[in-house]
Amino acid sequence: MEERKPLLTDVLDEHDSYSIQYSSINSSVSEERSVPVRSLEVKVYKRRFYILFMFSMSTLAQAAVWNTWGPVSQSAKQVFGWTDGDIALLANWGPISFIISLYPFSWIMDVKGPLLVPQHSPCTPSNSSDLNISESLKAETDSGDCFNASDNTANFQEMRDGIIKLQYIECGFCVAVFLGILLYFPAKPPLPPSTTASVKRVDFKTGTLALLCHIQFWVISSIYGVCLGTINCWMSVLDVVLNPLGISQETAGWMGFYSIIGGTIAGFIVAMVADIFSKRMKLILVALYLMAGVNFLWLALISGQYIPSNSMHVWISVIAGNTLITAGVPLIYELACEITFPISESVTTSALAMYNNVAGLIFLLVMMIPNINVSWTNWCVLGTVLFCVPLLLLLRDRYKRLDMDLEVKAEDKAPPGVSGSITSVPGTPSIVYT
């Protein structure tokens, strides 16, 4: 159903300027801003790899701290006398603090720049799909009989010392990342890397209000929030979930570790495929979610003992399902920014992350119910994946930023002496040479 009067519209005017029209919420005020796109100097800097590296390390550190207790839950329950509900509560403090502090930090980043945002705040979105130290270091903290169930006092002390050592390692890593960002992390490069990067974004307040009225954003935020929010938190308590199947803490930790490695590698592959098949992000996501759904259905049937299985089947279903879902995360963020352009990317991605944490908060709250059977979690994960498939089919993917950049590039490549004019057909802008 078409909007009667969209809050945000964009056109390319007869002077080859990109015009962004903002209609007010109450339709009483409107303004138009035009940003020239011709003769714009753009440049890509090599230092961007350092920025990307430090941002990746920041999200890695955040995921490591948040996902500390999942991989060592059985040991923590022995050492501190905790229950499965306590482990879920510790993981739930991530979504709780995220939701509370999200918009203040988002405003700071949008207005003042990313360097002023506290490290590991909600404005540096991450999830348990990021490579986390808790799992990658578990071989060290789980060594020998350290984390085996035992009433022996020596083993008890070893478990406690191992957990404390892990905390110190995480603390040192966070400090190192913080110092690296202080060393160099500019708000933006001297020259924009693309035409659309130079377009002035909607201010924070207007952009936030615009998202509330943006139907397509609600669709893609539901896809990301419901599915990824549930699966991320499910992964954070994977040891608790798989324990009834006879999967040990160490094995569950390795499953999570290889899921993360697989998702990272698959993410790069999917990104390259998306570059080759431009404007096919939605179809790629549908394929990923359908294949992931098959694997999570397999896991749910195993957990319910409806089909014969062994530990290898659990390994395959967990790793394959998480790898496929994680591989689509970059495409979801990219597609959301395309659909909501010219709303600031920081506002859009922060809103996406908020819905992610709301879903995770609800999931972990249910996990905190005393003596609740955890087998429901695998069916819940399957349900969220299948829920997203029809939403993806209903999503109207528009590539506003990509269309604008391609049009400008095409104009630059026009034959000598041939003038170009840009015409905009809704959803499919094109260039007509005259």
C-alpha positions as CSV (number, residue, x, y, z in Angstrom):
1,M,0.0,0.0,0.0
2,E,1.5,3.3,-1.1
3,E,2.1,6.1,1.4
4,R,-0.2,9.1,0.7
5,K,2.5,11.6,1.6
6,P,5.9,10.1,2.4
7,L,7.9,11.7,5.1
8,L,11.0,11.5,3.0
9,T,11.1,11.7,-0.8
10,D,14.1,12.1,-3.2
11,V,14.3,13.4,-6.7
12,L,17.0,14.4,-9.2
13,D,16.1,17.8,-10.5
14,E,16.7,19.4,-13.9
15,H,20.0,20.9,-12.8
16,D,21.5,17.5,-12.0
17,S,21.4,18.1,-8.3
18,Y,20.2,15.6,-5.9
19,S,17.2,17.0,-4.1
20,I,16.0,15.7,-0.7
21,Q,12.5,16.8,0.3
22,Y,11.5,16.6,3.9
23,S,7.8,16.7,4.7
24,S,7.0,17.4,8.3
25,I,5.2,14.8,10.4
26,N,2.1,17.0,10.7
27,S,2.3,18.1,7.1
28,S,2.5,21.8,8.1
29,V,6.1,22.5,7.2
30,S,8.3,21.2,4.4
31,E,11.7,22.2,3.1
32,E,13.9,21.2,0.2
33,R,17.6,20.9,0.2
34,S,19.7,20.3,-2.9
35,V,23.1,18.9,-2.9
36,P,25.1,19.2,-6.2
37,V,26.6,15.9,-7.4
38,R,28.6,17.2,-10.4
39,S,32.3,18.0,-10.2
40,L,32.6,16.4,-6.8
41,E,36.0,15.3,-5.8
42,V,36.1,11.9,-4.1
43,K,39.0,9.9,-2.8
44,V,39.5,6.6,-1.1
45,Y,42.2,6.5,1.6
46,K,44.4,3.6,2.6
47,R,44.0,4.6,6.2
48,R,40.4,3.3,6.0
49,F,41.8,-0.2,6.7
50,Y,43.1,1.0,10.1
51,I,39.7,2.5,10.9
52,L,38.0,-0.7,9.9
53,F,40.5,-2.8,11.9
54,M,39.9,-0.7,15.1
55,F,36.2,-0.8,14.7
56,S,36.3,-4.6,14.2
57,M,38.4,-4.9,17.4
58,S,36.0,-2.7,19.2
59,T,33.0,-4.9,18.3
60,L,35.1,-8.0,19.0
61,A,35.8,-6.7,22.5
62,Q,32.2,-5.8,23.2
63,A,31.1,-9.3,22.1
64,A,33.8,-10.9,24.2
65,V,32.7,-9.1,27.4
66,W,29.0,-9.7,26.7
67,N,29.5,-13.4,25.9
68,T,31.8,-14.1,28.8
69,W,29.7,-16.5,30.8
70,G,28.0,-18.6,28.1
71,P,31.1,-20.7,27.2
72,V,32.0,-21.3,30.9
73,S,28.4,-21.5,32.3
74,Q,28.9,-25.0,33.8
75,S,32.0,-24.0,35.6
76,A,30.5,-20.7,36.8
77,K,27.5,-22.6,38.2
78,Q,29.9,-24.8,40.2
79,V,32.2,-22.0,41.4
80,F,29.5,-19.4,42.2
81,G,26.5,-21.5,42.8
82,W,24.6,-19.9,39.9
83,T,21.6,-21.3,38.0
84,D,20.7,-21.3,34.3
85,G,18.6,-18.2,35.1
86,D,21.6,-16.4,36.5
87,I,23.6,-17.1,33.4
88,A,20.7,-15.8,31.3
89,L,20.5,-12.7,33.5
90,L,24.2,-11.9,33.0
91,A,23.8,-12.1,29.3
92,N,20.6,-10.0,29.5
93,W,22.4,-7.1,31.0
94,G,23.8,-6.5,27.6
95,P,20.4,-5.8,25.9
96,I,19.2,-4.0,29.0
97,S,22.1,-1.5,29.2
98,F,22.0,-1.2,25.4
99,I,18.4,-0.1,25.2
100,I,18.8,2.4,28.1
101,S,21.9,4.1,26.6
102,L,21.3,3.7,22.9
103,Y,19.9,7.0,21.9
104,P,22.1,9.3,24.0
105,F,25.2,7.7,22.6
106,S,23.7,7.6,19.1
107,W,23.0,11.4,19.3
108,I,26.6,12.0,20.4
109,M,28.0,10.0,17.5
110,D,25.7,11.7,15.0
111,V,26.4,15.2,16.2
112,K,29.8,15.2,17.8
113,G,31.6,12.3,16.1
114,P,32.5,8.7,16.9
115,L,35.6,9.5,18.9
116,L,33.5,10.9,21.8
117,V,31.4,7.8,22.1
118,P,32.4,5.6,25.0
119,Q,34.0,2.4,24.1
120,H,31.7,-0.6,23.6
121,S,28.6,1.6,23.8
122,P,25.4,0.8,21.8
123,C,26.6,3.0,18.9
124,T,29.3,0.4,18.0
125,P,26.8,-2.3,17.2
126,S,27.9,-5.9,17.5
127,N,26.5,-9.2,18.3
128,S,27.6,-12.7,19.4
129,S,28.4,-13.5,15.8
130,D,31.6,-11.4,16.2
131,L,34.7,-13.4,17.1
132,N,34.7,-13.4,20.9
133,I,37.6,-13.9,23.2
134,S,35.6,-16.0,25.6
135,E,35.3,-18.9,23.2
136,S,38.7,-18.5,21.4
137,L,40.5,-18.6,24.8
138,K,38.4,-21.4,26.2
139,A,41.1,-24.0,25.3
140,E,43.3,-22.2,27.9
141,T,40.6,-21.8,30.6
142,D,39.3,-25.4,30.0
143,S,42.7,-27.1,30.0
144,G,43.1,-30.4,31.7
145,D,40.5,-31.1,34.3
146,C,40.1,-27.5,35.2
147,F,36.4,-27.2,34.3
148,N,35.3,-30.8,34.8
149,A,32.6,-31.4,37.3
150,S,34.4,-32.3,40.6
151,D,34.0,-31.8,44.3
152,N,37.8,-31.6,44.7
153,T,38.9,-28.4,46.3
154,A,42.0,-28.1,44.1
155,N,39.8,-28.3,40.9
156,F,37.4,-25.8,42.4
157,Q,40.2,-23.3,42.9
158,E,41.5,-23.9,39.4
159,M,38.1,-23.2,37.9
160,R,37.9,-19.9,39.9
161,D,41.4,-18.9,38.9
162,G,40.7,-19.7,35.3
163,I,37.6,-17.5,35.2
164,I,39.4,-14.6,36.9
165,K,42.3,-15.0,34.4
166,L,39.8,-14.8,31.6
167,Q,38.5,-11.5,33.1
168,Y,42.0,-10.0,33.2
169,I,42.7,-11.0,29.6
170,E,39.4,-9.4,28.4
171,C,40.2,-6.2,30.4
172,G,43.6,-5.9,28.9
173,F,42.3,-6.4,25.4
174,C,39.6,-3.7,25.9
175,V,42.3,-1.2,27.2
176,A,44.4,-1.9,24.1
177,V,41.5,-1.3,21.8
178,F,40.6,1.9,23.6
179,L,44.2,3.3,23.3
180,G,44.3,2.3,19.6
181,I,41.1,4.3,19.0
182,L,42.4,7.3,20.9
183,L,45.5,7.2,18.8
184,Y,43.6,7.8,15.5
185,F,39.9,7.6,14.7
186,P,38.6,10.6,12.8
187,A,34.9,11.4,12.4
188,K,35.3,11.5,8.6
189,P,37.9,11.6,5.9
190,P,39.1,14.9,4.4
191,L,37.3,14.0,1.1
192,P,34.2,11.8,0.7
193,P,34.8,8.3,-0.7
194,S,31.7,8.5,-2.9
195,T,29.1,10.9,-4.1
196,T,26.4,9.8,-1.6
197,A,28.9,10.1,1.2
198,S,29.0,13.9,0.6
199,V,25.2,14.3,0.7
200,K,24.1,15.9,4.0
201,R,22.1,13.6,6.1
202,V,18.9,14.4,7.9
203,D,19.4,15.7,11.4
204,F,19.1,13.3,14.3
205,K,15.7,14.2,15.5
206,T,14.1,14.4,12.1
207,G,15.7,11.1,11.1
208,T,14.5,9.3,14.2
209,L,11.0,10.5,13.7
210,A,11.1,9.6,10.0
211,L,12.1,6.0,10.8
212,L,9.0,5.6,13.0
213,C,6.9,6.3,9.9
214,H,9.0,4.3,7.4
215,I,7.1,1.1,6.7
216,Q,9.9,-0.6,4.8
217,F,12.3,0.1,7.6
218,W,9.9,-1.6,10.1
219,V,9.9,-4.6,7.8
220,I,13.7,-4.9,7.6
221,S,14.1,-4.1,11.3
222,S,11.7,-6.9,12.2
223,I,13.7,-9.3,10.1
224,Y,17.0,-8.3,11.8
225,G,15.6,-7.8,15.3
226,V,13.5,-10.8,15.7
227,C,15.8,-13.3,14.0
228,L,19.3,-12.0,14.9
229,G,18.3,-10.9,18.4
230,T,17.0,-14.3,19.2
231,I,19.8,-16.3,17.6
232,N,22.6,-14.1,19.1
233,C,21.2,-14.6,22.7
234,W,20.6,-18.3,21.9
235,M,24.3,-18.5,21.0
236,S,25.3,-16.8,24.2
237,V,23.7,-19.6,26.3
238,L,24.5,-22.4,23.8
239,D,26.1,-24.6,26.5
240,V,22.9,-24.4,28.6
241,V,20.8,-25.2,25.5
242,L,22.8,-28.2,24.3
243,N,23.6,-29.7,27.7
244,P,20.4,-31.9,27.7
245,L,21.7,-33.4,24.5
246,G,24.8,-34.6,26.2
247,I,27.0,-31.9,24.7
248,S,29.7,-30.8,27.1
249,Q,30.7,-27.2,27.9
250,E,33.9,-27.5,25.9
251,T,32.2,-29.0,22.9
252,A,29.5,-26.3,22.9
253,G,32.2,-23.7,23.1
254,W,34.0,-25.1,20.0
255,M,30.7,-25.2,18.2
256,G,30.2,-21.5,18.9
257,F,33.8,-20.7,17.9
258,Y,33.5,-22.5,14.5
259,S,30.1,-20.9,13.9
260,I,31.7,-17.5,14.3
261,I,34.7,-18.4,12.0
262,G,32.3,-19.8,9.4
263,G,30.0,-16.8,9.6
264,T,32.9,-14.4,9.2
265,I,34.3,-16.2,6.1
266,A,30.8,-16.7,4.6
267,G,30.1,-13.0,5.2
268,F,33.0,-12.0,2.9
269,I,31.9,-14.5,0.3
270,V,28.3,-13.3,0.3
271,A,29.5,-9.7,0.1
272,M,31.6,-10.4,-3.0
273,V,28.5,-12.2,-4.6
274,A,26.4,-9.2,-3.7
275,D,28.9,-6.9,-5.5
276,I,28.7,-9.0,-8.6
277,F,25.0,-9.4,-8.6
278,S,24.1,-5.8,-7.8
279,K,20.6,-5.1,-6.4
280,R,20.0,-8.7,-5.6
281,M,20.5,-8.5,-1.8
282,K,16.9,-9.5,-1.0
283,L,17.1,-12.6,-3.1
284,I,20.4,-13.6,-1.5
285,L,19.0,-13.1,2.0
286,V,15.9,-15.2,1.1
287,A,18.2,-18.1,0.0
288,L,20.4,-17.8,3.1
289,Y,17.4,-17.8,5.5
290,L,15.7,-20.8,3.7
291,M,18.9,-22.9,4.0
292,A,19.4,-21.8,7.6
293,G,15.8,-22.8,8.3
294,V,16.5,-26.3,7.1
295,N,19.5,-26.7,9.5
296,F,17.6,-25.3,12.5
297,L,14.6,-27.6,11.7
298,W,17.1,-30.5,11.8
299,L,18.4,-29.3,15.2
300,A,14.9,-28.9,16.6
301,L,13.9,-32.4,15.6
302,I,17.1,-33.7,17.2
303,S,16.5,-31.8,20.4
304,G,12.9,-33.2,20.5
305,Q,14.2,-36.7,19.8
306,Y,12.0,-37.0,16.8
307,I,14.8,-38.4,14.6
308,P,17.9,-40.5,15.4
309,S,21.0,-38.5,15.7
310,N,24.5,-38.3,17.0
311,S,26.8,-35.5,18.1
312,M,28.1,-34.9,14.5
313,H,24.6,-34.0,13.4
314,V,24.4,-31.4,16.2
315,W,27.7,-30.0,15.1
316,I,26.6,-29.7,11.5
317,S,23.2,-28.2,12.2
318,V,24.5,-25.6,14.7
319,I,27.5,-24.5,12.7
320,A,25.7,-24.4,9.3
321,G,22.6,-22.7,10.6
322,N,24.6,-19.9,12.4
323,T,27.0,-19.5,9.5
324,L,24.2,-18.9,7.0
325,I,22.4,-16.4,9.2
326,T,25.6,-14.5,10.2
327,A,26.6,-14.3,6.5
328,G,23.5,-12.2,5.8
329,V,24.1,-9.6,8.6
330,P,26.2,-7.2,6.5
331,L,23.6,-7.3,3.7
332,I,20.8,-6.4,6.1
333,Y,22.7,-3.3,7.4
334,E,23.6,-2.3,3.9
335,L,20.0,-2.7,2.6
336,A,18.6,-0.8,5.6
337,C,20.9,2.1,4.9
338,E,19.9,2.0,1.2
339,I,16.2,2.0,2.0
340,T,16.3,4.8,4.5
341,F,18.8,7.1,2.7
342,P,19.3,10.1,3.3
343,I,18.6,9.4,7.0
344,S,22.0,9.1,8.8
345,E,23.5,5.6,8.8
346,S,24.2,6.0,12.5
347,V,20.5,6.6,13.3
348,T,19.4,3.7,11.0
349,T,21.9,1.1,12.4
350,S,21.4,2.2,16.0
351,A,17.6,1.6,15.5
352,L,18.3,-1.8,14.0
353,A,20.5,-2.8,16.9
354,M,17.9,-1.6,19.4
355,Y,15.3,-4.0,17.9
356,N,17.9,-6.7,18.0
357,N,18.4,-6.2,21.7
358,V,14.7,-6.0,22.4
359,A,14.2,-9.4,20.9
360,G,17.2,-10.7,22.8
361,L,15.9,-9.2,26.0
362,I,12.6,-11.0,25.7
363,F,14.3,-14.3,24.8
364,L,16.6,-14.2,27.9
365,L,13.8,-13.1,30.2
366,V,12.0,-16.3,29.3
367,M,15.2,-18.3,29.9
368,M,15.2,-16.9,33.4
369,I,12.0,-18.7,34.4
370,P,13.0,-21.2,37.1
371,N,13.3,-24.8,36.0
372,I,12.1,-24.1,32.5
373,N,12.9,-26.7,29.8
374,V,15.4,-25.3,27.3
375,S,14.2,-27.4,24.4
376,W,11.8,-24.7,23.4
377,T,14.7,-22.4,22.5
378,N,15.6,-24.5,19.4
379,W,12.0,-24.3,18.1
380,C,12.0,-20.6,18.9
381,V,15.1,-20.1,16.7
382,L,13.5,-22.0,13.9
383,G,10.3,-20.0,14.2
384,T,12.1,-16.7,14.0
385,V,14.0,-17.7,10.8
386,L,10.8,-18.9,9.1
387,F,9.0,-15.7,10.3
388,C,11.5,-13.6,8.4
389,V,11.2,-15.3,5.0
390,P,7.7,-13.9,4.1
391,L,8.8,-10.5,5.4
392,L,11.8,-10.6,3.1
393,L,9.5,-11.4,0.2
394,L,7.3,-8.4,1.1
395,L,10.3,-6.0,1.4
396,R,10.5,-3.4,-1.3
397,D,14.2,-3.0,-1.7
398,R,15.3,0.3,-3.1
399,Y,18.9,1.2,-3.7
400,K,18.9,5.0,-3.4
401,R,22.6,5.5,-2.6
402,L,23.7,3.0,-5.2
403,D,21.5,4.5,-7.9
404,M,22.8,7.9,-7.2
405,D,26.5,6.8,-7.3
406,L,25.9,4.8,-10.5
407,E,24.2,7.7,-12.2
408,V,27.1,10.1,-11.5
409,K,29.6,7.5,-12.7
410,A,27.7,7.0,-15.9
411,E,27.6,10.8,-16.5
412,D,31.4,11.0,-16.0
413,K,31.8,8.3,-18.6
414,A,29.5,10.0,-21.1
415,P,31.1,10.5,-24.6
416,P,32.9,13.8,-25.1
417,G,30.6,16.6,-26.2
418,V,27.5,14.7,-25.1
419,S,25.5,16.3,-22.3
420,G,23.6,14.2,-19.9
421,S,20.4,14.6,-18.1
422,I,19.2,12.5,-15.2
423,T,15.6,11.3,-15.1
424,S,14.1,9.6,-12.1
425,V,11.6,6.8,-12.5
426,P,10.3,5.6,-9.1
427,G,12.4,2.8,-7.9
428,T,14.5,2.5,-11.1
429,P,16.3,5.8,-11.9
430,S,18.0,5.9,-15.3
431,I,20.1,8.2,-17.4
432,V,19.0,9.5,-20.8
433,Y,21.7,11.0,-23.0
434,T,20.6,13.9,-25.2
